[in-house]
Amino acid sequence: MGEAAEVVPPLTISPRDPGFRSKGRSPGHPQPESRAGRRASGELPAITRRRRPSPPPARGVPAGVAAPSGLGRLHLTHGFVQPTGVRFRLPWLPSLLVVLGLLAVWMAPPAAAAPPAPRVEARTAVVMDAATGAVLWQRQAHRPVLVASTTKILTALVASEAYRSDKVFKVPEAAERVDGTRFGYRTGWLIRRHQLLTTLLLVSANDAAETLAAAYPDGGRAGFLRAMQAKADALGCTDSTWLDPSGLDAPGHRGSAADLAVLGRALLGQPELAELTASRAVRYRWPDRHVQVLANHNHFVSWGRDPGALGIKTGYTVRARSTIVAAQRRGGRTLVAVVLGSDHMYDDVRALLGYGFKVRPEAGAEVLGRTHAAPEAGTRAAAPEGTLPPAAERLTGRVGSPQLVERLGLRMLAMPLPLAACAGVGCLLLGVLVLVWRRPGRR
């Protein structure tokens, strides 16, 4: 069989008394009394503390085999190896894990899944944040093309600034003979400014546009066209040439989606014009005093299918195809969308606006037009709503704790769904671990 295993004698457990030693015997000290003897004499061992019951002895471990080393301690009793539970005492470890997990979530950049790009059929298109002028999506937005009656946005802007609100206009002969859509004004009729603006924007009346242009005090119709170009340049338009007040396909008359977005935003800043373009229908009084209800030709507004629709203007010619400048307000945000050269302009503009309200302007996005003056030297521009402060401020505590919690929530919500779910489950497990680790019964 081989060499016989060394037999280890059973350990004798002695009470914890200063008169005895735990290992061996010393001369001069009395030998401890056996357990049977103590029981016979009625002597009970001293109880130092209550211990948990040990698990049953591990059978099958030969006597005399050295106890293996490991994370737990091994106790030899009557030749059997018995492990005793020992807890790894690092009470600060769960707290450290929680802090590290939250810090990783806090410092990680938001990685929200971007919505798919809008499906747009138009030749050129753009959707813009009206508050900042930032482009959210575009397709050849600076390409000059035929724009049809969306030109009347600029016509209305120039007329509202050039003429007093109580001015009365005499309809010229050119207005009665103009091509395209006419409202029915006759040569020599007297029409107030607000009536002309109403028919210009709601029913796209070319005779109203020609009446407004012919009365311009500085050069008549030609002077009005120069004023249109000057106004567009002052607003920050860079791609367009304006040579017709109605938007007919005049030689050289071109505009871009980007410039029309700038003009549409400017119109929203004029209360009289903005109220007209956002109206589903208005009551119009003719010179003979009879009243007619005029429905808005812009179905994006008049059909009432799009809550928050603000207008603005549609157009059509055979060469330009359908064109539209639309605006909508949702959740405190206003967007302007432009579609040029489309056979499905309402579907296109709804796709643009739906996409625009799902995203925020990206850092470094193109800004159209002239919006706000640059901040003065030494001042700090305000960060857009929903953005995080610099990392140095987050770590130095210059941001209040309620803001930290709120911004941490925004950061977690900005994660992709699988990552956010994993982060939430991880935080929950860490919290359970801390509760279990710090139970009052654990020592």
C-alpha positions as CSV (number, residue, x, y, z in Angstrom):
1,M,0.0,0.0,0.0
2,G,2.9,2.4,0.5
3,E,3.8,4.4,3.5
4,A,1.4,4.6,6.3
5,A,-0.1,8.1,6.9
6,E,0.9,9.8,10.0
7,V,-1.8,9.7,12.5
8,V,-2.6,13.0,14.1
9,P,-3.8,12.6,17.7
10,P,-7.2,14.2,18.5
11,L,-7.1,17.8,19.6
12,T,-8.1,18.5,23.2
13,I,-10.2,21.6,23.5
14,S,-9.6,23.4,26.7
15,P,-11.6,26.3,28.2
16,R,-10.1,29.7,27.8
17,D,-8.5,30.1,31.1
18,P,-5.3,32.0,31.9
19,G,-4.0,28.9,33.7
20,F,-3.8,26.9,30.5
21,R,-2.0,27.2,27.2
22,S,-3.6,26.5,23.9
23,K,-0.6,24.6,22.5
24,G,1.3,21.8,24.4
25,R,1.9,21.5,28.1
26,S,4.3,23.4,30.3
27,P,6.1,21.9,33.2
28,G,4.8,23.0,36.5
29,H,1.2,23.5,35.4
30,P,-1.5,20.9,36.2
31,Q,-2.8,18.8,33.3
32,P,-6.3,19.8,32.2
33,E,-9.1,17.5,33.3
34,S,-10.8,15.5,30.7
35,R,-14.3,16.4,29.4
36,A,-15.8,13.2,30.9
37,G,-14.3,14.1,34.2
38,R,-15.7,17.6,34.1
39,R,-19.1,16.3,33.4
40,A,-18.9,13.8,36.2
41,S,-17.9,16.4,38.7
42,G,-20.6,18.8,37.5
43,E,-18.2,21.4,36.3
44,L,-19.3,23.3,33.2
45,P,-16.9,25.0,30.8
46,A,-16.9,28.8,30.7
47,I,-19.0,30.2,27.9
48,T,-17.3,33.1,26.2
49,R,-19.7,33.8,23.4
50,R,-22.4,32.1,21.4
51,R,-21.2,30.5,18.2
52,R,-23.1,29.4,15.2
53,P,-23.4,25.6,14.9
54,S,-20.7,24.2,12.7
55,P,-21.6,22.2,9.6
56,P,-21.3,18.5,9.8
57,P,-17.7,17.2,9.6
58,A,-16.4,16.5,6.2
59,R,-16.3,12.8,5.8
60,G,-13.7,11.2,3.6
61,V,-10.7,13.4,4.6
62,P,-8.1,11.1,6.1
63,A,-6.8,11.8,9.5
64,G,-3.4,13.4,9.4
65,V,-3.8,15.2,6.0
66,A,-2.7,18.8,6.2
67,A,-5.5,21.3,5.9
68,P,-5.4,23.1,2.6
69,S,-4.9,26.8,2.5
70,G,-7.5,29.1,0.9
71,L,-9.9,31.9,1.6
72,G,-11.4,30.1,4.6
73,R,-9.9,28.8,7.8
74,L,-9.9,25.0,8.5
75,H,-10.4,23.6,12.0
76,L,-9.3,20.1,12.9
77,T,-11.7,18.3,15.2
78,H,-11.2,14.6,15.9
79,G,-9.2,14.1,12.8
80,F,-11.7,15.7,10.4
81,V,-11.3,18.9,8.4
82,Q,-14.1,21.4,9.0
83,P,-14.2,24.7,7.1
84,T,-15.5,27.7,9.1
85,G,-17.2,30.6,7.3
86,V,-15.1,33.7,7.2
87,R,-16.3,36.9,5.6
88,F,-13.9,39.1,3.5
89,R,-14.0,42.2,5.6
90,L,-14.0,45.2,3.1
91,P,-17.1,47.2,4.2
92,W,-16.2,50.1,1.8
93,L,-16.2,47.9,-1.3
94,P,-20.0,48.1,-2.1
95,S,-20.0,51.9,-1.7
96,L,-17.0,52.2,-3.9
97,L,-18.7,50.1,-6.6
98,V,-21.8,52.2,-6.5
99,V,-19.8,55.5,-6.7
100,L,-17.8,54.1,-9.7
101,G,-20.9,53.0,-11.5
102,L,-22.7,56.3,-11.0
103,L,-19.5,58.2,-12.0
104,A,-19.2,56.1,-15.2
105,V,-22.8,57.0,-16.1
106,W,-22.3,60.6,-15.3
107,M,-19.1,61.1,-17.3
108,A,-20.2,59.0,-20.3
109,P,-21.4,61.1,-23.3
110,P,-25.0,60.8,-24.3
111,A,-25.5,58.2,-27.0
112,A,-29.1,58.4,-27.8
113,A,-30.0,56.5,-30.9
114,A,-30.6,58.9,-33.7
115,P,-34.0,58.6,-35.4
116,P,-33.9,57.6,-39.1
117,A,-33.6,60.3,-41.7
118,P,-36.9,61.7,-43.0
119,R,-38.2,60.3,-46.3
120,V,-38.5,63.3,-48.5
121,E,-39.2,63.3,-52.2
122,A,-38.5,67.0,-52.9
123,R,-35.5,68.3,-54.9
124,T,-34.4,70.6,-52.1
125,A,-35.5,70.8,-48.5
126,V,-34.5,71.9,-45.0
127,V,-35.9,71.9,-41.5
128,M,-34.6,74.6,-39.1
129,D,-35.0,75.4,-35.4
130,A,-36.7,78.8,-35.4
131,A,-35.3,79.9,-32.1
132,T,-31.6,79.4,-33.1
133,G,-31.6,79.1,-36.9
134,A,-29.8,75.8,-36.6
135,V,-30.3,73.3,-39.4
136,L,-31.6,70.0,-38.2
137,W,-31.7,68.3,-41.7
138,Q,-31.2,69.5,-45.2
139,R,-31.0,68.4,-48.8
140,Q,-29.2,70.9,-51.2
141,A,-30.7,73.7,-49.0
142,H,-28.6,76.4,-50.8
143,R,-29.4,75.4,-54.3
144,P,-31.3,78.2,-56.1
145,V,-34.5,76.9,-57.8
146,L,-37.9,78.1,-58.8
147,V,-40.0,78.8,-55.7
148,A,-43.4,79.8,-57.1
149,S,-45.7,81.7,-54.7
150,T,-43.6,81.1,-51.6
151,T,-42.1,84.4,-52.9
152,K,-45.1,86.1,-51.4
153,I,-43.6,85.7,-47.9
154,L,-41.0,88.3,-48.8
155,T,-43.6,90.4,-50.6
156,A,-45.7,90.6,-47.4
157,L,-42.7,91.4,-45.3
158,V,-41.7,94.4,-47.5
159,A,-45.3,95.6,-47.8
160,S,-46.0,95.5,-44.1
161,E,-42.9,97.6,-43.4
162,A,-43.2,100.0,-46.3
163,Y,-46.9,101.0,-45.9
164,R,-49.0,102.3,-43.0
165,S,-51.7,100.0,-41.7
166,D,-54.4,102.4,-42.7
167,K,-53.1,102.9,-46.3
168,V,-55.7,102.4,-49.1
169,F,-54.4,101.2,-52.5
170,K,-55.8,101.7,-56.0
171,V,-55.8,98.6,-58.1
172,P,-53.6,99.1,-61.2
173,E,-54.5,97.7,-64.6
174,A,-51.4,95.4,-64.4
175,A,-52.9,93.7,-61.4
176,E,-56.2,92.8,-63.2
177,R,-54.2,91.3,-66.1
178,V,-51.5,89.4,-64.2
179,D,-51.1,85.7,-65.0
180,G,-51.8,83.0,-62.5
181,T,-54.1,83.0,-59.5
182,R,-56.2,86.2,-59.2
183,F,-58.6,87.1,-56.4
184,G,-60.8,89.2,-58.7
185,Y,-59.8,92.8,-58.1
186,R,-60.8,95.3,-60.8
187,T,-58.8,98.3,-62.1
188,G,-59.5,101.4,-60.0
189,W,-60.9,99.6,-56.9
190,L,-59.8,100.9,-53.5
191,I,-58.5,98.2,-51.2
192,R,-57.0,98.5,-47.7
193,R,-53.6,97.2,-46.9
194,H,-54.9,94.5,-44.5
195,Q,-57.3,93.2,-47.2
196,L,-54.5,92.9,-49.7
197,L,-52.3,91.1,-47.2
198,T,-55.1,88.7,-46.4
199,T,-55.7,87.7,-50.0
200,L,-52.0,87.6,-50.7
201,L,-51.2,85.1,-48.0
202,L,-54.4,83.0,-47.7
203,V,-55.5,82.6,-51.4
204,S,-52.2,83.5,-53.0
205,A,-53.7,86.4,-55.0
206,N,-51.2,87.6,-57.7
207,D,-53.4,90.7,-58.3
208,A,-52.9,91.6,-54.6
209,A,-49.1,91.3,-55.0
210,E,-49.0,93.5,-58.1
211,T,-51.2,96.1,-56.3
212,L,-48.8,96.2,-53.4
213,A,-45.7,96.4,-55.6
214,A,-47.0,99.2,-58.0
215,A,-47.7,101.6,-55.1
216,Y,-44.1,101.6,-53.8
217,P,-43.1,105.2,-53.3
218,D,-39.5,104.8,-54.4
219,G,-39.7,103.6,-57.9
220,G,-43.0,101.8,-58.2
221,R,-42.8,98.1,-59.0
222,A,-39.1,98.2,-59.9
223,G,-38.3,99.9,-56.6
224,F,-40.4,97.3,-54.7
225,L,-38.3,94.5,-56.2
226,R,-35.1,96.3,-55.1
227,A,-36.6,96.6,-51.6
228,M,-37.4,92.8,-51.7
229,Q,-33.7,92.0,-52.5
230,A,-32.5,94.4,-49.8
231,K,-34.8,93.0,-47.2
232,A,-33.7,89.4,-48.0
233,D,-30.0,90.4,-47.8
234,A,-30.6,92.1,-44.5
235,L,-32.1,89.0,-43.0
236,G,-29.1,86.9,-44.0
237,C,-30.3,85.3,-47.3
238,T,-27.4,84.4,-49.5
239,D,-28.6,82.3,-52.4
240,S,-31.6,84.1,-53.9
241,T,-32.6,86.6,-56.6
242,W,-36.0,88.2,-56.4
243,L,-37.4,89.5,-59.7
244,D,-41.2,89.0,-59.4
245,P,-43.5,90.0,-56.5
246,S,-45.9,87.0,-57.2
247,G,-43.3,84.3,-57.7
248,L,-44.0,83.6,-61.4
249,D,-41.3,82.0,-63.4
250,A,-39.6,85.2,-64.3
251,P,-36.1,84.9,-65.9
252,G,-33.5,84.9,-63.1
253,H,-36.1,84.6,-60.3
254,R,-34.7,82.0,-58.0
255,G,-34.7,81.1,-54.3
256,S,-33.2,78.5,-52.0
257,A,-34.8,76.4,-49.3
258,A,-32.4,77.9,-46.8
259,D,-33.3,81.5,-47.7
260,L,-37.1,80.7,-47.6
261,A,-36.6,79.2,-44.1
262,V,-35.1,82.5,-43.0
263,L,-37.9,84.5,-44.5
264,G,-40.5,82.2,-43.0
265,R,-39.0,82.7,-39.5
266,A,-39.0,86.5,-40.1
267,L,-42.7,86.4,-41.0
268,L,-43.5,84.6,-37.7
269,G,-42.0,87.6,-36.0
270,Q,-44.7,89.9,-37.5
271,P,-47.9,89.5,-35.5
272,E,-50.3,90.6,-38.2
273,L,-48.8,88.3,-40.8
274,A,-48.3,85.4,-38.5
275,E,-52.0,85.5,-37.4
276,L,-53.1,85.5,-41.1
277,T,-50.9,82.5,-42.1
278,A,-52.1,80.5,-39.0
279,S,-55.8,81.1,-39.7
280,R,-57.9,78.2,-41.1
281,A,-60.4,80.7,-42.5
282,V,-61.2,84.5,-42.3
283,R,-64.1,86.7,-43.1
284,Y,-63.4,89.1,-46.0
285,R,-65.5,92.1,-46.9
286,W,-65.6,93.1,-50.6
287,P,-65.8,96.7,-51.8
288,D,-69.6,96.3,-52.3
289,R,-69.8,95.3,-48.6
290,H,-70.7,91.7,-49.0
291,V,-68.8,89.3,-46.8
292,Q,-67.1,86.1,-48.0
293,V,-65.4,83.4,-45.9
294,L,-61.9,82.7,-47.3
295,A,-60.4,79.3,-46.5
296,N,-56.6,79.1,-46.2
297,H,-55.2,77.5,-49.4
298,N,-52.5,76.0,-47.2
299,H,-54.0,72.6,-46.2
300,F,-51.3,72.1,-43.6
301,V,-53.3,74.7,-41.6
302,S,-56.8,74.6,-43.0
303,W,-57.5,70.9,-42.7
304,G,-56.7,70.9,-39.0
305,R,-54.8,67.6,-39.0
306,D,-51.6,69.0,-37.6
307,P,-51.9,70.6,-34.1
308,G,-49.6,73.5,-33.7
309,A,-49.4,74.3,-37.4
310,L,-48.5,78.0,-38.0
311,G,-48.6,78.2,-41.8
312,I,-46.9,79.6,-43.7
313,K,-47.2,79.6,-47.5
314,T,-47.6,77.2,-50.5
315,G,-46.9,77.7,-54.2
316,Y,-47.1,75.9,-57.5
317,T,-46.1,76.4,-61.1
318,V,-45.6,73.7,-63.7
319,R,-41.9,74.2,-63.8
320,A,-41.4,74.7,-60.0
321,R,-43.9,72.0,-59.1
322,S,-45.3,72.2,-55.5
323,T,-43.5,74.3,-52.9
324,I,-44.3,75.0,-49.3
325,V,-42.8,76.8,-46.3
326,A,-44.4,75.4,-43.1
327,A,-44.0,76.1,-39.4
328,Q,-45.2,74.1,-36.4
329,R,-45.0,74.5,-32.7
330,R,-44.7,71.5,-30.3
331,G,-43.6,71.3,-26.7
332,G,-42.4,74.9,-26.6
333,R,-40.3,74.5,-29.8
334,T,-41.0,76.0,-33.2
335,L,-39.6,74.6,-36.4
336,V,-39.7,75.9,-40.0
337,A,-39.6,73.4,-42.8
338,V,-39.2,74.1,-46.5
339,V,-39.9,71.8,-49.4
340,L,-39.3,72.8,-53.0
341,G,-40.0,70.8,-56.2
342,S,-42.2,68.0,-54.8
343,D,-45.2,66.1,-55.9
344,H,-46.1,65.3,-52.3
345,M,-45.3,68.4,-50.4
346,Y,-47.5,67.8,-47.4
347,D,-46.1,64.3,-46.8
348,D,-42.6,65.7,-47.2
349,V,-43.1,68.6,-44.8
350,R,-44.7,66.4,-42.2
351,A,-41.8,64.0,-42.4
352,L,-39.3,66.9,-42.0
353,L,-41.2,68.3,-39.0
354,G,-41.7,64.9,-37.4
355,Y,-37.9,64.3,-37.6
356,G,-37.0,67.8,-36.4
357,F,-39.0,67.5,-33.2
358,K,-37.2,64.2,-32.4
359,V,-33.7,65.7,-32.5
360,R,-31.8,68.7,-31.1
361,P,-29.4,70.9,-32.9
362,E,-25.9,69.3,-33.0
363,A,-22.8,71.1,-32.0
364,G,-21.4,73.0,-35.0
365,A,-24.7,72.8,-36.9
366,E,-25.1,75.4,-39.7
367,V,-27.1,78.5,-38.6
368,L,-29.2,80.2,-41.2
369,G,-29.8,83.9,-41.4
370,R,-28.9,86.5,-38.8
371,T,-30.3,85.6,-35.5
372,H,-28.6,86.8,-32.3
373,A,-25.7,89.1,-31.7
374,A,-22.5,87.4,-30.6
375,P,-21.8,87.6,-26.9
376,E,-19.5,90.3,-25.7
377,A,-15.9,89.6,-24.8
378,G,-15.5,88.2,-21.3
379,T,-19.1,86.9,-21.1
380,R,-20.1,83.3,-21.2
381,A,-22.8,82.1,-23.5
382,A,-25.7,80.3,-21.9
383,A,-25.7,76.6,-22.6
384,P,-28.7,75.2,-24.5
385,E,-31.4,73.7,-22.3
386,G,-30.8,70.0,-21.3
387,T,-27.0,70.2,-21.7
388,L,-24.5,69.2,-19.0
389,P,-22.0,71.5,-17.3
390,P,-18.3,70.9,-17.9
391,A,-16.8,67.9,-16.2
392,A,-14.7,70.1,-13.9
393,E,-17.9,71.7,-12.5
394,R,-19.5,68.3,-12.0
395,L,-16.6,67.0,-10.0
396,T,-15.8,70.1,-7.9
397,G,-19.4,70.4,-6.7
398,R,-20.2,73.8,-8.2
399,V,-23.4,72.4,-9.4
400,G,-26.1,71.9,-6.7
401,S,-27.0,68.4,-5.7
402,P,-30.6,68.5,-6.9
403,Q,-29.2,69.5,-10.3
404,L,-26.8,66.7,-10.2
405,V,-29.6,64.2,-9.7
406,E,-31.7,65.7,-12.4
407,R,-28.8,65.8,-14.9
408,L,-27.8,62.3,-14.0
409,G,-31.3,61.2,-14.9
410,L,-31.2,63.1,-18.2
411,R,-27.9,61.4,-18.9
412,M,-29.3,57.9,-18.3
413,L,-32.4,58.7,-20.3
414,A,-30.2,59.8,-23.2
415,M,-28.6,56.3,-23.4
416,P,-29.7,53.7,-25.9
417,L,-32.4,51.5,-24.4
418,P,-30.3,48.3,-23.9
419,L,-27.5,50.3,-22.2
420,A,-29.9,52.2,-20.0
421,A,-31.6,49.0,-19.0
422,C,-28.3,47.4,-18.1
423,A,-27.3,50.5,-16.1
424,G,-30.6,50.4,-14.2
425,V,-30.3,46.7,-13.4
426,G,-26.7,47.2,-12.3
427,C,-27.6,50.0,-10.0
428,L,-30.4,47.9,-8.5
429,L,-28.1,44.9,-7.9
430,L,-25.5,47.2,-6.3
431,G,-28.2,48.6,-4.0
432,V,-29.3,45.1,-3.0
433,L,-25.7,44.2,-2.3
434,V,-25.2,47.2,-0.1
435,L,-28.4,46.3,1.9
436,V,-27.4,42.7,2.4
437,W,-23.8,43.6,3.2
438,R,-24.9,46.0,5.9
439,R,-27.6,44.0,7.6
440,P,-27.6,44.5,11.4
441,G,-27.2,40.7,12.0
442,R,-23.9,40.4,10.1
443,R,-20.8,40.8,12.1
